[in-house]
Amino acid sequence: MLGGEASWDTVTESLVEHRDFLRRFVAEQPVQTNEVQRCWMLLPCFLEAARRAGAETLDLIELGPSAGLNLVWDRYGYRYEEGAWGSTAAPLQLRGEERRPVPGELLGVVPRVRGRVGVDRAPVDVTTEASARLLRSFVWPDQRWRLELLDAAIEAVRHDPPELVRGDFVEALPGLLADRSPDGLTVVFETAVLGYLDSTGRSRVYDALAAAGAEGPLAFVSNPHLGMNVQVWPGGEAEIVARADFHGAWLEWLP
């Protein structure tokens, strides 16, 4: 239907006509979740990490980025009760429900993103129309607002795509951290993927972060359960700075 090969007016007939393709697609294609609304809850965490580290320059490493839509969060515009962040002319403007507002002074932190790289077992290159259509196929058809956000984010990525590395981030993370620049703050982040690892895999990620944090400035942003977690080295103490909806619909800032 996204490609014009079928119609909602003839769903039953289309399912029969394309049954071989659908059977193969469901069996072979893993679901790729690209929820760019999550950037609305990630942004204050990135700003908090930069504030705590006193950093003006950030280098980003995302674990499990899929198409990398969240790696270009600084190209979007944001609206919060206490103010805005980013360009008001950005094609993608994100907002949500604040159950406790993000402080206005935090929104005054404006770090520069210098580098961005993501590691994924099956990265999606949205510079191709086939891959963009793949991402759209995972959005429920009645959620048109999500499709609109997705399309705007795809255009932002196409403007200057981040580096996406095909591989196992558990294996790749130590090397990426070893190669990080000493004159900026490296921010490692993830939005859901650690939940798909076993305890050994998660321990290896945490051990790599702790080892790298002992060598120089580092930050880790993640969202275990309904919390937004920020860790900054030196120190490395984890702190839940917000409660948030898993897909970024609402946010309760805590500090």
NORTA-V376879 format. One record per backbone hydrogen bond with DSSP energy under -1.0 kcal/mol. NH is the residue of the N-H (numbers start at 1). CO is the residue of the C=O. E is the energy in kcal/mol with one decimal. If there is no record, write none. Layout:
BEGIN
nh:NH co:CO e:E
nh:NH co:CO e:E
END
This chain:
BEGIN
nh:10 co:7 e:-1.3
nh:14 co:10 e:-2.5
nh:15 co:11 e:-2.5
nh:16 co:12 e:-1.7
nh:17 co:13 e:-2.7
nh:18 co:14 e:-2.4
nh:19 co:16 e:-1.2
nh:22 co:18 e:-2.6
nh:23 co:19 e:-2.6
nh:24 co:20 e:-2.0
nh:25 co:21 e:-2.8
nh:26 co:22 e:-2.5
nh:27 co:23 e:-1.5
nh:28 co:24 e:-2.1
nh:29 co:25 e:-2.6
nh:36 co:34 e:-1.0
nh:38 co:35 e:-1.7
nh:39 co:36 e:-1.9
nh:40 co:37 e:-1.7
nh:41 co:38 e:-1.0
nh:42 co:38 e:-1.8
nh:43 co:39 e:-2.8
nh:46 co:42 e:-2.2
nh:47 co:43 e:-2.5
nh:48 co:44 e:-2.2
nh:49 co:45 e:-2.4
nh:50 co:46 e:-2.4
nh:51 co:47 e:-2.5
nh:52 co:48 e:-2.5
nh:53 co:49 e:-2.0
nh:54 co:50 e:-1.1
nh:55 co:50 e:-2.2
nh:58 co:112 e:-3.0
nh:59 co:185 e:-2.2
nh:60 co:115 e:-3.2
nh:61 co:187 e:-2.4
nh:62 co:117 e:-2.2
nh:63 co:189 e:-2.5
nh:64 co:119 e:-2.6
nh:68 co:65 e:-2.3
nh:75 co:72 e:-2.2
nh:76 co:73 e:-1.4
nh:77 co:92 e:-2.8
nh:78 co:85 e:-2.7
nh:79 co:94 e:-2.2
nh:80 co:83 e:-2.4
nh:83 co:80 e:-1.2
nh:85 co:78 e:-1.8
nh:90 co:87 e:-1.1
nh:94 co:77 e:-3.2
nh:97 co:249 e:-2.5
nh:99 co:251 e:-2.8
nh:107 co:103 e:-1.2
nh:109 co:106 e:-1.8
nh:112 co:56 e:-3.1
nh:114 co:58 e:-3.2
nh:115 co:58 e:-1.0
nh:117 co:60 e:-1.8
nh:118 co:163 e:-2.5
nh:119 co:62 e:-2.0
nh:120 co:165 e:-2.5
nh:124 co:66 e:-1.4
nh:126 co:124 e:-1.0
nh:128 co:125 e:-1.5
nh:132 co:128 e:-1.9
nh:133 co:129 e:-2.4
nh:134 co:130 e:-1.7
nh:135 co:131 e:-1.9
nh:136 co:132 e:-1.9
nh:137 co:133 e:-1.8
nh:138 co:135 e:-1.2
nh:139 co:136 e:-1.7
nh:143 co:140 e:-2.1
nh:144 co:142 e:-1.2
nh:147 co:143 e:-1.4
nh:148 co:144 e:-2.2
nh:149 co:145 e:-2.0
nh:150 co:146 e:-2.6
nh:151 co:147 e:-2.6
nh:152 co:148 e:-2.0
nh:153 co:149 e:-2.4
nh:154 co:150 e:-2.6
nh:155 co:151 e:-1.8
nh:156 co:152 e:-1.7
nh:157 co:153 e:-2.3
nh:158 co:154 e:-2.5
nh:159 co:155 e:-1.2
nh:160 co:157 e:-1.0
nh:163 co:116 e:-1.6
nh:165 co:118 e:-3.5
nh:167 co:120 e:-2.0
nh:172 co:168 e:-2.2
nh:173 co:169 e:-2.5
nh:176 co:172 e:-2.0
nh:177 co:173 e:-2.5
nh:178 co:174 e:-2.0
nh:179 co:175 e:-1.4
nh:180 co:177 e:-1.1
nh:185 co:57 e:-2.8
nh:187 co:59 e:-2.9
nh:188 co:219 e:-2.8
nh:189 co:61 e:-2.4
nh:190 co:221 e:-1.7
nh:195 co:192 e:-1.5
nh:196 co:193 e:-1.9
nh:197 co:194 e:-1.5
nh:202 co:198 e:-2.3
nh:203 co:199 e:-2.2
nh:204 co:200 e:-1.9
nh:205 co:201 e:-1.8
nh:206 co:202 e:-2.5
nh:207 co:203 e:-2.6
nh:208 co:204 e:-2.1
nh:209 co:205 e:-2.2
nh:210 co:206 e:-2.5
nh:211 co:207 e:-2.5
nh:212 co:208 e:-2.2
nh:213 co:209 e:-2.8
nh:214 co:210 e:-1.5
nh:215 co:212 e:-1.2
nh:218 co:233 e:-1.5
nh:219 co:186 e:-2.1
nh:220 co:231 e:-2.5
nh:221 co:188 e:-2.6
nh:222 co:229 e:-2.0
nh:227 co:224 e:-2.5
nh:228 co:242 e:-2.9
nh:229 co:222 e:-3.4
nh:230 co:239 e:-2.6
nh:231 co:220 e:-2.2
nh:233 co:218 e:-3.3
nh:236 co:232 e:-2.8
nh:239 co:230 e:-1.6
nh:241 co:228 e:-2.6
nh:243 co:252 e:-2.4
nh:244 co:226 e:-2.8
nh:245 co:250 e:-2.1
nh:248 co:245 e:-1.6
nh:251 co:97 e:-2.4
nh:252 co:243 e:-3.2
nh:253 co:100 e:-2.2
nh:254 co:241 e:-3.1
END
